[in-house]
Amino acid sequence: MLQMQSKVSEDGQLTLTLVEVDTPTPRPGEVLIRVEAAPINPSDLGLLLAGADLDTIAGATVDGQPAITATVPPAALRGLGGRIGESLPCGNEGAGVVVDAGSDPEAQALMGRTVAVLGGAMYAEYRAMPAAQCLVVDDDATPIEAASCFVNPLTALAMVDTMRHDSHSAIVHTAAASNLGQMLVKICQADGVDLVNIVRRPEQAELLRSLGAVHVCDSSSASFHDDLVSALTATKATVAFDATGGGTLANQILVAMEAAASADPSAPYSRYGSTTHKQVYVYGGLDRSATELTRSYGMAWGIGGFLLPNFLAKVGPERGQELRQRVADELKTTFASSYTKQVNLAASLDPAEVEVYSRQATGEKYLITPAA
């Protein structure tokens, strides 16, 4: 079978290619999935492209299979020590049909069913997975509909869970017109959570308003700061999830949160700023530049990373399964995903296609169809 693998050499040469590997035989508690759909998420691009200079991407052929090559700059190469020389299989999540199963009854029960999995190595024609880690979807759901069952839906649900656990009452979300952002709008509407959406273009704001979003702030607008302060004052949102990472946006959010908190006439004055804790979690890297902070928002604030696997490990398997079941139950509504283009394994290594999906632009989400 064919499997996509990414390799970085000691001299900084990235090679992304299709490799012929043995089709796995499922163990007693495993199933063999014919992978029919696997999305390219922003979280996949770090492994796929390893921080390579996209201007250096070129098409190639390796062992008769299509490939791309690119140069990884020295600054990025220094952070890749653990993977130098290793050919790593790619693709975090996907869905397909169970075509073989191990001897355990739990595995045999999944024969012929459409399942979604989060297991890595999903950009491949087949994937063996433990039956217990498969999310079985309704019979009328297709693998394409189930392909994005995990990363975006569970991350959006994790944001709401984290808000509650950390004793916040409303959320700020950046790059909010993304697939994940649209899911979060629907979740917050259903769960009665106030949400402040930050977008980068007027048409993205209109998209979210068409979904029923109330608070939408366009960072390209001259009135962005004032609009954001007004939204934060109305919602009292004090936790943000930032998909951009670099630049000044996290700082702008903290400044606006402090302005909203300080505007409360009942709050006592302090030269150390408001006592309201303001938190920004960075969960993406749309902007690869340094995160700039001016520290002009008192002393009750924090900024840190946010990663779905860490969240799932923290809340435990019971809560994780509850969230997965909600995704399965609302697969065609709250958690429906749309894709700009579907490509097979070979086409996904066309330099022209790589140039598009590597931009991580809103509305340009790709789906790989390995079985095609």
C-alpha positions as CSV (number, residue, x, y, z in Angstrom):
1,M,0.0,0.0,0.0
2,L,1.0,3.6,-0.4
3,Q,1.7,5.9,2.6
4,M,2.8,9.5,2.6
5,Q,6.0,10.1,4.5
6,S,8.0,13.3,5.4
7,K,11.8,13.2,5.9
8,V,14.3,16.0,6.7
9,S,18.0,15.4,6.0
10,E,20.9,16.7,8.1
11,D,21.6,19.3,5.4
12,G,18.0,20.7,5.6
13,Q,16.4,19.0,2.6
14,L,12.8,18.1,3.0
15,T,11.4,15.2,1.0
16,L,7.7,14.5,1.1
17,T,6.8,11.4,-0.9
18,L,4.7,8.3,-1.3
19,V,6.3,5.1,0.0
20,E,5.2,1.5,-0.7
21,V,4.8,-0.3,2.7
22,D,3.2,-3.6,3.7
23,T,-0.5,-3.5,4.3
24,P,-0.9,-4.2,8.0
25,T,-2.7,-7.3,9.3
26,P,-5.0,-6.4,12.2
27,R,-4.2,-7.9,15.6
28,P,-7.0,-9.5,17.7
29,G,-8.4,-6.1,19.0
30,E,-7.7,-4.1,15.8
31,V,-9.5,-3.3,12.6
32,L,-8.1,-2.5,9.1
33,I,-9.6,0.6,7.6
34,R,-9.6,1.5,3.9
35,V,-8.9,5.2,4.3
36,E,-11.3,7.1,2.0
37,A,-11.0,10.7,3.4
38,A,-8.4,12.5,5.5
39,P,-8.3,16.3,5.9
40,I,-5.2,18.5,5.8
41,N,-5.5,20.5,9.0
42,P,-3.1,23.3,10.1
43,S,-1.8,20.8,12.7
44,D,-0.7,18.5,9.9
45,L,1.4,21.0,8.1
46,G,4.2,21.1,10.7
47,L,4.9,17.4,10.2
48,L,4.3,17.6,6.4
49,L,6.5,20.6,5.6
50,A,8.7,20.9,8.7
51,G,8.9,24.7,8.4
52,A,10.4,24.5,4.9
53,D,10.8,27.7,2.8
54,L,7.7,27.3,0.5
55,D,9.5,29.3,-2.2
56,T,11.9,26.4,-2.6
57,I,9.2,23.7,-3.2
58,A,9.8,21.6,-6.3
59,G,8.3,18.5,-7.8
60,A,10.3,15.3,-7.9
61,T,10.1,11.6,-8.3
62,V,11.3,9.1,-5.7
63,D,11.3,5.3,-6.4
64,G,8.8,5.9,-9.2
65,Q,6.4,7.9,-6.9
66,P,5.6,11.6,-7.0
67,A,7.3,13.7,-4.4
68,I,8.2,17.2,-3.4
69,T,11.4,18.7,-2.1
70,A,12.1,21.9,-0.3
71,T,14.8,23.6,1.8
72,V,14.3,23.9,5.5
73,P,16.0,27.2,6.7
74,P,18.7,26.8,9.4
75,A,16.5,28.5,12.1
76,A,13.8,25.9,11.5
77,L,16.2,23.0,11.2
78,R,17.6,23.6,14.7
79,G,14.2,22.7,16.2
80,L,14.0,19.4,14.3
81,G,16.8,17.4,15.9
82,G,14.5,14.5,16.9
83,R,13.3,13.8,13.4
84,I,16.4,14.3,11.3
85,G,16.8,11.4,9.0
86,E,13.5,9.8,10.0
87,S,10.8,9.1,7.5
88,L,7.6,10.0,9.3
89,P,4.1,9.0,8.2
90,C,1.6,11.9,8.0
91,G,-2.0,12.7,8.6
92,N,-3.6,13.1,12.0
93,E,-7.2,12.0,11.3
94,G,-9.5,10.5,8.7
95,A,-12.3,8.1,8.0
96,G,-13.0,5.0,6.0
97,V,-14.6,1.6,5.9
98,V,-13.5,-1.4,8.0
99,V,-12.4,-4.1,5.6
100,D,-10.7,-6.6,7.9
101,A,-10.8,-7.2,11.7
102,G,-9.0,-9.1,14.3
103,S,-10.5,-12.0,16.2
104,D,-11.9,-10.1,19.2
105,P,-15.7,-9.6,19.1
106,E,-15.3,-5.8,19.5
107,A,-13.2,-5.7,16.3
108,Q,-15.4,-8.2,14.4
109,A,-18.5,-6.0,15.2
110,L,-17.0,-3.2,13.1
111,M,-16.7,-5.1,9.9
112,G,-18.1,-3.0,7.0
113,R,-18.8,0.0,9.2
114,T,-17.7,3.5,8.5
115,V,-15.4,4.8,11.2
116,A,-13.4,7.9,12.0
117,V,-10.1,7.8,13.8
118,L,-7.4,10.1,15.3
119,G,-4.3,8.0,15.0
120,G,-1.7,9.5,12.7
121,A,-0.4,8.0,9.5
122,M,-3.8,8.6,7.9
123,Y,-2.5,9.8,4.5
124,A,-2.3,6.1,3.4
125,E,-4.5,3.7,1.6
126,Y,-5.0,1.6,4.7
127,R,-4.6,2.1,8.5
128,A,-4.8,-0.5,11.3
129,M,-6.3,0.9,14.5
130,P,-7.5,-0.5,17.8
131,A,-11.3,-1.0,17.6
132,A,-11.7,0.9,20.9
133,Q,-10.3,4.0,19.3
134,C,-12.7,4.0,16.3
135,L,-15.6,6.4,16.3
136,V,-18.5,4.5,14.6
137,V,-20.8,6.9,12.6
138,D,-24.3,6.4,11.6
139,D,-25.0,4.2,8.5
140,D,-26.1,7.2,6.5
141,A,-22.8,9.1,7.1
142,T,-20.1,9.0,4.4
143,P,-16.4,8.8,5.1
144,I,-16.1,12.3,3.7
145,E,-18.6,13.6,6.2
146,A,-16.8,11.8,9.0
147,A,-13.2,12.7,8.0
148,S,-12.9,15.7,10.3
149,C,-14.5,14.2,13.4
150,F,-11.7,14.8,15.8
151,V,-9.2,17.7,15.5
152,N,-11.6,20.7,14.8
153,P,-14.7,19.4,16.6
154,L,-12.9,18.2,19.8
155,T,-10.7,21.3,19.9
156,A,-13.8,23.6,19.7
157,L,-15.5,21.5,22.5
158,A,-12.3,21.6,24.5
159,M,-12.3,25.4,24.4
160,V,-15.8,25.5,26.0
161,D,-14.8,22.9,28.6
162,T,-11.6,24.9,29.4
163,M,-13.6,28.1,29.7
164,R,-15.8,26.5,32.3
165,H,-13.0,24.7,34.2
166,D,-11.0,27.9,34.5
167,S,-14.0,29.8,35.8
168,H,-14.5,32.1,32.8
169,S,-17.9,32.9,31.4
170,A,-17.4,33.8,27.7
171,I,-14.8,33.2,25.0
172,V,-12.8,35.2,22.4
173,H,-11.7,33.3,19.3
174,T,-9.4,34.4,16.5
175,A,-9.4,33.3,12.9
176,A,-13.0,32.7,13.7
177,A,-14.3,32.1,10.2
178,S,-12.4,28.9,9.9
179,N,-14.1,25.5,9.9
180,L,-13.3,25.2,13.6
181,G,-14.6,28.8,14.2
182,Q,-17.9,28.1,12.5
183,M,-18.3,25.0,14.7
184,L,-17.6,27.0,17.8
185,V,-20.2,29.5,16.9
186,K,-22.8,26.7,16.7
187,I,-21.6,25.1,20.0
188,C,-21.8,28.4,21.9
189,Q,-25.3,29.1,20.5
190,A,-26.5,25.7,21.6
191,D,-24.7,25.9,25.0
192,G,-25.7,29.4,25.8
193,V,-22.1,30.7,25.9
194,D,-21.2,34.3,24.7
195,L,-18.6,34.3,22.0
196,V,-16.5,37.2,20.6
197,N,-15.3,36.3,17.1
198,I,-12.3,38.0,15.6
199,V,-11.8,37.8,11.8
200,R,-9.6,39.5,9.3
201,R,-11.9,40.5,6.5
202,P,-15.4,41.9,6.1
203,E,-16.7,38.9,4.1
204,Q,-15.6,36.7,7.0
205,A,-17.6,38.8,9.4
206,E,-20.7,38.5,7.2
207,L,-20.2,34.7,7.0
208,L,-20.3,34.4,10.8
209,R,-23.2,36.7,11.1
210,S,-25.1,34.6,8.7
211,L,-24.6,31.7,11.2
212,G,-26.1,33.8,13.9
213,A,-22.9,35.2,15.5
214,V,-23.6,38.3,17.6
215,H,-20.2,39.7,18.4
216,V,-17.9,39.8,15.4
217,C,-14.9,42.1,15.2
218,D,-12.8,42.7,12.1
219,S,-9.2,43.2,12.9
220,S,-8.7,45.1,9.5
221,S,-11.1,47.8,10.6
222,A,-9.9,51.1,12.0
223,S,-12.4,50.7,14.8
224,F,-11.2,47.2,15.8
225,H,-10.0,48.1,19.3
226,D,-13.2,50.0,20.2
227,D,-15.3,47.3,18.7
228,L,-13.4,44.6,20.7
229,V,-13.7,46.5,23.9
230,S,-17.4,46.9,23.4
231,A,-17.9,43.2,22.7
232,L,-15.8,42.3,25.8
233,T,-17.7,44.7,28.0
234,A,-21.0,43.2,26.8
235,T,-19.9,39.5,27.2
236,K,-17.3,39.8,30.0
237,A,-15.1,37.4,28.1
238,T,-11.8,36.9,29.8
239,V,-10.3,33.9,28.0
240,A,-9.2,33.8,24.4
241,F,-8.1,31.1,22.0
242,D,-5.7,32.4,19.4
243,A,-5.0,30.6,16.2
244,T,-2.5,33.2,14.9
245,G,0.2,32.9,17.6
246,G,2.6,35.5,16.3
247,G,2.4,39.3,16.0
248,T,0.4,41.6,18.2
249,L,-3.1,40.1,18.2
250,A,-2.8,38.3,21.5
251,N,-1.5,41.6,23.0
252,Q,-4.4,43.5,21.5
253,I,-6.9,41.1,23.1
254,L,-5.3,41.5,26.5
255,V,-5.3,45.3,26.2
256,A,-8.9,45.3,25.3
257,M,-9.8,42.9,28.1
258,E,-8.1,45.2,30.6
259,A,-9.9,48.2,29.2
260,A,-13.2,46.3,29.5
261,A,-12.4,45.2,33.1
262,S,-11.2,48.7,34.1
263,A,-14.4,50.3,32.8
264,D,-16.4,48.6,35.5
265,P,-17.4,51.4,37.9
266,S,-17.7,49.0,40.8
267,A,-14.1,47.8,40.4
268,P,-11.6,49.3,42.9
269,Y,-8.7,51.2,41.5
270,S,-5.3,49.6,41.7
271,R,-2.0,50.8,40.3
272,Y,-1.4,47.1,39.3
273,G,-4.4,47.1,37.0
274,S,-7.6,45.2,37.3
275,T,-7.7,42.0,39.5
276,T,-9.7,40.2,36.7
277,H,-7.5,37.4,35.3
278,K,-7.2,37.6,31.6
279,Q,-6.0,34.6,29.7
280,V,-4.9,33.9,26.1
281,Y,-4.3,30.4,24.9
282,V,-2.3,30.0,21.7
283,Y,-3.4,26.9,19.7
284,G,-2.2,27.7,16.2
285,G,0.6,29.3,14.2
286,L,-1.0,31.2,11.3
287,D,1.5,34.0,12.0
288,R,5.0,32.5,12.5
289,S,6.6,35.7,13.7
290,A,7.4,36.4,17.4
291,T,4.5,37.0,19.8
292,E,4.7,40.6,20.8
293,L,3.6,41.7,24.3
294,T,3.6,45.2,25.7
295,R,2.5,44.2,29.2
296,S,0.1,47.1,29.5
297,Y,-2.7,45.2,31.2
298,G,-1.8,45.0,34.8
299,M,-0.5,41.9,36.5
300,A,-3.5,39.5,36.4
301,W,-3.0,37.9,33.0
302,G,-1.5,34.9,31.3
303,I,-0.6,33.5,27.9
304,G,0.2,29.9,27.2
305,G,-0.2,27.0,24.7
306,F,-3.3,24.9,24.1
307,L,-3.2,21.4,22.5
308,L,-6.0,19.0,22.1
309,P,-4.1,15.8,23.1
310,N,-3.0,17.5,26.4
311,F,-6.6,18.5,27.1
312,L,-7.9,15.0,26.4
313,A,-5.2,13.5,28.7
314,K,-6.3,16.0,31.4
315,V,-10.0,15.3,31.3
316,G,-9.7,11.6,31.0
317,P,-11.3,8.9,28.8
318,E,-14.8,9.2,30.2
319,R,-15.1,12.9,29.4
320,G,-13.3,12.4,26.1
321,Q,-15.8,9.7,25.0
322,E,-18.7,12.0,25.9
323,L,-17.3,14.7,23.6
324,R,-16.7,12.2,20.8
325,Q,-20.3,11.0,21.1
326,R,-21.6,14.5,20.8
327,V,-19.5,14.9,17.6
328,A,-21.0,11.7,16.2
329,D,-24.6,12.8,17.2
330,E,-24.2,16.2,15.5
331,L,-21.9,15.2,12.6
332,K,-24.2,16.6,9.9
333,T,-25.2,19.8,11.8
334,T,-22.9,21.4,14.3
335,F,-19.8,19.6,13.2
336,A,-20.3,19.5,9.4
337,S,-17.1,20.4,7.5
338,S,-16.7,21.8,4.0
339,Y,-13.7,21.4,1.7
340,T,-12.3,23.5,-1.1
341,K,-10.9,20.6,-3.0
342,Q,-10.5,16.8,-2.9
343,V,-7.2,15.3,-4.1
344,N,-5.8,11.8,-4.2
345,L,-2.4,10.9,-2.7
346,A,-0.5,11.7,-5.8
347,A,-2.2,15.0,-6.5
348,S,-1.6,16.1,-3.0
349,L,2.1,16.2,-3.8
350,D,1.6,18.5,-6.8
351,P,3.6,21.7,-6.0
352,A,0.7,23.8,-7.2
353,E,-1.6,22.1,-4.7
354,V,0.9,22.3,-1.9
355,E,1.2,26.1,-2.5
356,V,-2.5,26.5,-1.9
357,Y,-3.1,24.3,1.1
358,S,0.1,25.4,2.9
359,R,-1.3,29.0,3.0
360,Q,-3.9,27.8,5.7
361,A,-6.3,30.4,4.2
362,T,-9.9,30.4,5.4
363,G,-12.1,28.6,2.9
364,E,-9.2,26.7,1.3
365,K,-9.4,23.4,3.3
366,Y,-8.2,20.3,1.4
367,L,-9.3,16.7,1.7
368,I,-7.1,13.8,0.7
369,T,-8.9,10.7,-0.7
370,P,-6.3,7.9,-0.4
371,A,-8.6,5.2,-1.8
372,A,-9.3,7.1,-5.0
